[in-house]
Amino acid sequence: MAGCDQEETCRHAVDASVLWWRCHAELVEVPGRAGIAATDAIRSERLSLVLMDDAWLEALARGDRWEASELQGVNLPSDFPAPDGSDDEYIRLQREKLRAYPEQLEWCARLMVRISDRAAVGHCGFHGPPRALGRAEIGYTVFPAHRGQGFATEAAAALVAWAWEQGERTVVASVPPSNLPSLAVVRKVGFVQTGVRVDDVYNEQLVFEVTRPGA
């Protein structure tokens, strides 16, 4: 599902052709991570979307925020992972995905890193490789201290542009109808609702799609 961010509600959706040019994804090298390919990070105007790896997730699972910060060369907020354990399931699921798709890690989770100061402002990414899932579906969450600054919209747009560059015609996002900030994000990026589905976690979710211009 798409996560939450306290974005301002948009007045108009961004035209998809404008999104393509404004949010064209740039692949960059990740500072401080030896042996990692230059294609690991997707860069937008303010963010570097850095792939999570198993060593980093394992450090998070142990609650070692210092080691996790060192491994990624970022500044993690004090509330991630959450002290109450509410992020444990997310971390476990991401480790499972890395093991399930070792040759397609670029379609897994990413950390949102603010370029100006290397602060981790949230996480985002794809639910898994399109060939395995049958679709390219994105999700995003912005940490509480960084909400209301447009980071979810910027990350979502960069993920969409990157997926289009990989040859995907359509990108999907699923949002619970009660998550008004996330609904504003997908609409601002240019998604349109195409259906409704029910799952075991969030019950009803609204399904949105955005299609590559000219596809």
C-alpha positions as CSV (number, residue, x, y, z in Angstrom):
1,M,0.0,0.0,0.0
2,A,1.0,3.6,-0.3
3,G,2.1,5.0,3.1
4,C,1.2,8.3,4.8
5,D,2.5,11.8,4.6
6,Q,0.9,15.0,5.7
7,E,1.0,16.6,2.3
8,E,-1.1,19.6,1.5
9,T,-4.2,18.5,-0.5
10,C,-3.5,19.3,-4.1
11,R,-5.9,21.3,-6.2
12,H,-5.0,19.8,-9.5
13,A,-3.3,16.5,-10.5
14,V,0.0,16.8,-12.3
15,D,-0.3,16.1,-16.0
16,A,1.6,12.8,-16.7
17,S,3.7,14.4,-19.5
18,V,4.8,17.1,-17.1
19,L,5.7,14.5,-14.5
20,W,7.9,12.6,-17.0
21,W,10.1,15.6,-17.7
22,R,10.1,17.2,-14.2
23,C,10.8,14.0,-12.3
24,H,13.0,12.1,-14.7
25,A,15.0,9.8,-12.4
26,E,18.8,10.1,-12.2
27,L,20.8,7.1,-11.1
28,V,23.7,8.1,-8.7
29,E,26.4,6.5,-6.6
30,V,25.6,6.1,-2.9
31,P,28.3,7.8,-0.7
32,G,30.0,5.5,1.8
33,R,28.8,2.2,0.5
34,A,31.8,0.3,-0.9
35,G,31.1,-2.2,-3.7
36,I,27.6,-0.9,-4.4
37,A,26.8,-0.2,-8.0
38,A,26.2,3.4,-9.2
39,T,22.6,2.4,-10.2
40,D,21.6,1.8,-6.6
41,A,20.1,5.2,-5.8
42,I,17.4,7.1,-7.7
43,R,17.9,10.9,-7.3
44,S,15.2,13.6,-7.5
45,E,15.5,17.3,-6.7
46,R,16.0,16.9,-2.9
47,L,16.1,13.2,-2.3
48,S,18.3,10.2,-2.9
49,L,16.2,6.9,-2.9
50,V,18.8,4.4,-1.6
51,L,18.3,0.7,-1.8
52,M,18.0,-1.2,1.5
53,D,20.3,-4.2,1.9
54,D,20.2,-7.2,4.2
55,A,23.1,-6.0,6.4
56,W,21.3,-2.7,7.0
57,L,17.9,-4.3,7.7
58,E,19.6,-6.8,10.0
59,A,21.1,-4.0,12.0
60,L,17.7,-2.4,12.3
61,A,16.2,-5.7,13.4
62,R,18.7,-5.8,16.2
63,G,17.8,-2.2,17.2
64,D,21.3,-1.0,16.4
65,R,20.5,2.4,14.9
66,W,24.1,3.5,15.1
67,E,25.4,0.7,12.9
68,A,22.5,1.1,10.5
69,S,23.3,4.8,10.2
70,E,27.0,4.0,9.5
71,L,26.2,1.3,6.9
72,Q,24.0,3.7,4.8
73,G,25.9,6.9,5.6
74,V,22.7,8.5,6.8
75,N,21.2,10.1,9.9
76,L,18.3,8.0,11.1
77,P,15.6,9.6,13.2
78,S,15.2,8.5,16.8
79,D,11.8,7.0,16.1
80,F,12.8,4.6,13.4
81,P,12.7,1.8,14.0
82,A,9.8,2.6,16.4
83,P,10.5,1.8,20.0
84,D,7.1,0.1,20.3
85,G,8.1,-2.5,17.7
86,S,5.5,-1.3,15.1
87,D,8.2,-1.3,12.4
88,D,9.3,-4.9,13.1
89,E,6.9,-6.5,10.6
90,Y,7.9,-4.0,7.9
91,I,11.6,-4.8,8.4
92,R,10.9,-8.6,8.4
93,L,9.0,-8.4,5.2
94,Q,11.7,-6.3,3.5
95,R,14.3,-8.9,4.4
96,E,12.1,-11.7,3.0
97,K,11.8,-9.8,-0.3
98,L,15.5,-9.3,-0.6
99,R,16.0,-13.0,-0.2
100,A,13.2,-13.9,-2.6
101,Y,14.5,-11.5,-5.4
102,P,18.3,-11.4,-5.0
103,E,18.8,-10.5,-8.7
104,Q,16.1,-7.8,-8.7
105,L,16.8,-5.8,-5.6
106,E,16.2,-2.5,-7.4
107,W,12.4,-3.4,-7.3
108,C,12.5,-3.6,-3.5
109,A,12.5,-1.1,-0.6
110,R,14.5,2.2,-0.5
111,L,15.3,4.7,2.1
112,M,14.4,8.4,1.4
113,V,17.6,10.4,2.1
114,R,17.6,14.2,2.0
115,I,20.6,15.1,-0.2
116,S,21.4,18.3,1.7
117,D,22.2,16.7,5.0
118,R,21.9,12.9,4.5
119,A,18.9,12.7,6.9
120,A,16.6,9.8,6.4
121,V,13.2,11.3,6.0
122,G,11.2,8.1,5.2
123,H,11.1,5.0,3.1
124,C,9.6,4.0,-0.2
125,G,10.0,1.6,-3.1
126,F,8.2,-1.1,-5.0
127,H,6.3,-4.1,-3.6
128,G,8.5,-6.4,-5.6
129,P,9.6,-7.1,-9.2
130,P,6.8,-6.6,-11.8
131,R,7.6,-10.0,-13.4
132,A,6.9,-11.7,-10.0
133,L,3.9,-9.6,-9.0
134,G,2.4,-8.9,-12.3
135,R,2.5,-5.1,-11.7
136,A,4.9,-2.3,-10.7
137,E,3.4,-1.1,-7.4
138,I,4.8,1.6,-5.3
139,G,4.5,2.5,-1.6
140,Y,5.9,5.3,0.6
141,T,6.1,6.5,4.2
142,V,7.5,9.8,5.5
143,F,8.7,9.9,9.1
144,P,6.6,12.2,11.3
145,A,9.2,14.9,11.8
146,H,9.5,15.4,8.0
147,R,5.9,15.4,6.9
148,G,4.2,18.4,5.2
149,Q,7.3,19.1,3.0
150,G,6.3,17.3,-0.2
151,F,8.8,14.4,0.2
152,A,6.2,11.7,-0.4
153,T,5.1,13.3,-3.6
154,E,8.7,13.8,-4.8
155,A,9.6,10.2,-4.0
156,A,6.5,8.7,-5.6
157,A,7.1,10.8,-8.8
158,A,10.7,9.6,-8.9
159,L,9.7,6.0,-8.5
160,V,7.1,6.3,-11.3
161,A,9.6,7.9,-13.7
162,W,12.2,5.3,-12.9
163,A,9.7,2.4,-13.5
164,W,8.8,4.0,-16.9
165,E,12.5,4.1,-17.8
166,Q,12.7,0.4,-17.1
167,G,10.0,-0.2,-19.7
168,E,7.0,-0.4,-17.4
169,R,3.9,1.1,-19.1
170,T,1.8,1.5,-15.9
171,V,2.6,2.0,-12.2
172,V,0.1,1.1,-9.5
173,A,-0.5,2.4,-6.0
174,S,-3.1,1.2,-3.4
175,V,-4.4,3.5,-0.7
176,P,-7.0,3.0,2.1
177,P,-9.9,5.4,1.5
178,S,-9.3,6.9,5.0
179,N,-5.7,7.9,4.2
180,L,-6.4,11.4,2.9
181,P,-2.8,12.6,2.8
182,S,-1.8,9.6,0.7
183,L,-4.7,10.0,-1.6
184,A,-3.6,13.6,-2.2
185,V,-0.1,12.3,-3.1
186,V,-1.1,9.8,-5.7
187,R,-3.6,12.3,-7.3
188,K,-0.9,15.0,-7.4
189,V,1.5,12.6,-9.1
190,G,-1.1,11.9,-11.8
191,F,-2.6,8.6,-10.7
192,V,-6.3,7.9,-11.4
193,Q,-8.5,5.4,-9.6
194,T,-9.1,2.2,-11.5
195,G,-10.7,-0.1,-8.9
196,V,-11.0,-1.3,-5.3
197,R,-9.5,-4.4,-3.7
198,V,-9.7,-6.0,-0.2
199,D,-6.7,-7.4,1.7
200,D,-6.1,-9.0,5.1
201,V,-4.2,-6.0,6.5
202,Y,-6.0,-2.8,5.4
203,N,-9.3,-4.2,4.3
204,E,-10.6,-2.0,1.5
205,Q,-8.0,-0.2,-0.6
206,L,-8.5,2.1,-3.6
207,V,-6.4,1.1,-6.6
208,F,-4.7,3.8,-8.7
209,E,-2.7,3.7,-11.9
210,V,-0.6,6.1,-13.9
211,T,0.4,5.4,-17.4
212,R,3.6,6.5,-19.3
213,P,2.9,9.3,-21.7
214,G,2.6,8.0,-25.2
215,A,2.3,4.4,-24.1
